[in-house]
């Protein structure tokens, strides 16, 4: 199986670092009703699916959240066509659209005919996304591809919106472009450090300038800590983390102001790099990522995105009018960043580092993390929110609509409540406490995402756990282990009034 890695070209990042701040006049704003939301879907981990019905739950969940189409990331695996058949059929059965996103980690830039022929193979399917009367297709990377040859091989009108890079790909030959850079970085494909910072906003500006009015696919990166932690037990060893914190929330605010034609959520199911909004139970094979994915649901981020998606499609500047019920969405890492897991961690031995992405011990970029809980209240009317983090009680008055708070976490149970006029409205305690021990002996910088009211249980299936033990040095069962009931909360000994990161949004 193949799994693309976040790839940012150093020369391109230099261009982004010099880009001017985003300004309203450079944005290509389309008429209401002409905006679409996609989610990136990794076909490379779906070889265990045996029928179209295996895709039905994904299609229904995405559609219910307002997502219009899945971008089906494909390589050259022998099972790819079988899985595409299932995905296209399920999308048709469930009123969804899909399109192919060619992964140029595996597709060859010098072979544009293969890209065009694959587009032609699925162009006539009912579930194929079409934009402006053309078959929509995209890519991961692909600078230097002969687009004219792709169109000729396809034999149908193609809306080609690849992940070409400003200064790299030929933007005169495309209909739109996809910006993969959805996380802050240092300009050299690592976490920000030593004052070196390239923002997602700078990436937007570079793409908008290069597109010069053509369609832009803005990325919404779904993670508080983009991380991967593969040791020498696999040939693709990599061990790094990028800071996110409130990035997914803030990114949606930027998107509502920018009003691009398209948005793509990164990703639905890339568990290996910890940026997923789809359920753990979504049927998939395990590449070893289950060690940091098990018991770490992210579906709460999809809940948080739902009113933003509705606002984006309506060309609104705020999600507030699209919040249909009170909800608290929260996330946090489950251990402090300074915790020492060296004695049993899987990355404590040398491994192949041809990519430059392997680091022993704590993941590269760990010191850019915040030991915080992040809370986004989605409220119909104002209310008082309290958070009990291991016995420290935080309280804040949240406005109607969407707002965001960042609070230092403490070891122990994490509990959340909403009240109005002194009367309880919502309350719940996370199933996963913050702990001062290494889970399964590992450094785990993935995020636990929860909601109040709580979502239904979500667990990895057997296929999603089949490489859990590979490389582990600590005894740990390859099975979901969240309890049926939350842990007991610690009675508060300290109360702190918290200040919002964002209290109100423009209407």
Buried (B, 14 or more C-beta within 10 A) or exposed (E): BBBBBBBBBEEBBEBBBEBEEBEEEBBBEBEEEBBBBBBBBBBBBBBBBEEBEBBBBBBBBBBEBBBBBBBBBBBBBEBBEBBBBBBBBBBBBBEBBBBBBBBBBBBEBEBBBBBBBBBBEBBEBEBBBBBEEBBBBBBBBBBEBBBEBBBEBBEBBBBBBBBBBBBBBEBEBBBBBBBBBBBBBBBEBBBBBEEBBBBBBBBBBBBBBBBEEBBBBBBBBBBBBBBBBBBBBBEBBBBBBBBBBBBBBBBBBBBBBBBBBBBBBBBBBBBBBBBBBBBBBBBBBBBBBBBBBBBBBBBBBBBBBBBBBBBBBBBBBBBBEBBEEBBBBBBBBBBBBEBEBEEBBBBBEEBEEEEEBBBBBBBBBBEBBBBBBBBBBBBBEEBBBBBBBBBBBBBBEBBBBBBBBBBEBBBBBBBBBBBEEEEEBBBBBBBBBBEEEBBBBBBBBBBBBBBBEEBEEBBBBEBBBBBBBBBBBBEBEBEBBBEEEBBEBBEBEEEBEBEBBBBEBEE
